Amino acid sequence: MKLSRRLQMIATLVDIGVKVIDVGCDHAYLDIYLTLNNSNNCIATDINPNALAIARKNIEKEGLSEKIETKLCDGLDGIQVSDTDNIIIAGMGTQTILNIIKKSNLSDTLIIASNNDTDILRKEIINLGYIIDSEIFLIDKNKPYIIIKFKKGYKKYRNIDYLFGPILKYNKEYKKYLNNYYNSILKKISKTKIKVRFKYRLLLLRIKFLI
Ligand SMILES: C[S@@+](CC[C@H](N)C(=O)[O-])C[C@H]1O[C@@H](n2cnc3c(N)ncnc32)[C@H](O)[C@@H]1O
């Protein structure tokens, strides 16, 4: 089983040996990898019965049915969570992730990879009493991804930290990506749309000078 680079990077953030709750496991590739390579016991959950049926087949094929529990549920509904567990939620939009998180008991460590609105995600999870422990930016098959590990704690953050990430704002590859991305948008905006152009110019300046 070959894990995508994105899932491999998520795996690097998972604590060794702890219980993992993988919300939206899809085909459970990550859970299989973590059980075999990171000494984790996993609970693999999904809201989609078809995805979970394939996950169960994959787990069985690897002989890991004793080690990976599967559960058909919405988010963390009905799952017993301990402080030391690592909760992983990856490959969903920020609103779906926040809906799941806000109605659940959470552990001290969350590993989240949202498809969009990472600034909103950071702010909302920090407001729930977490700090950002690690951030990873990667491009996999031409698509950009951000993975964030949150830990229980308190720290004051600035708006720029929510926007670009308190760790990623120093990441050269991420800054280069954003620079190219905003410049490509700017090129497509008509010269008459002064306000919109100003917004992107400002973003480019903020990336350059981190203000
Ligand atoms: C794009 S896949 C991502 C799979 C895997 N986590 C990854 O990152 O590769 C999103 C998965 O989340 C599941 N999902 C969406 N909303 C969910 C929810 N509220 N609770 C549990 N699973 C959910 C979907 O059924 C789907 O299998």
The ligand as an ORCA input file, in Angstrom:
! r2SCAN-3c Opt
* xyz 0 1
  C     -11.962     13.670      0.981
  S     -12.209     12.382      2.116
  C     -10.717     12.484      3.052
  C     -10.284     11.148      3.534
  C      -9.035     11.159      4.411
  N      -9.308     11.719      5.704
  C      -7.924     11.923      3.732
  O      -7.556     12.993      4.211
  O      -7.417     11.442      2.718
  C     -13.385     13.011      3.273
  C     -14.038     11.893      4.080
  O     -14.713     12.493      5.184
  C     -15.970     11.859      5.338
  N     -16.849     12.768      6.080
  C     -17.407     13.934      5.653
  N     -18.142     14.508      6.629
  C     -18.030     13.689      7.716
  C     -18.554     13.714      9.040
  N     -19.356     14.697      9.442
  N     -18.231     12.714      9.885
  C     -17.436     11.693      9.481
  N     -16.918     11.599      8.240
  C     -17.202     12.592      7.376
  C     -16.400     11.544      3.917
  O     -17.371     10.522      3.880
  C     -15.057     11.140      3.279
  O     -14.825      9.752      3.386
*
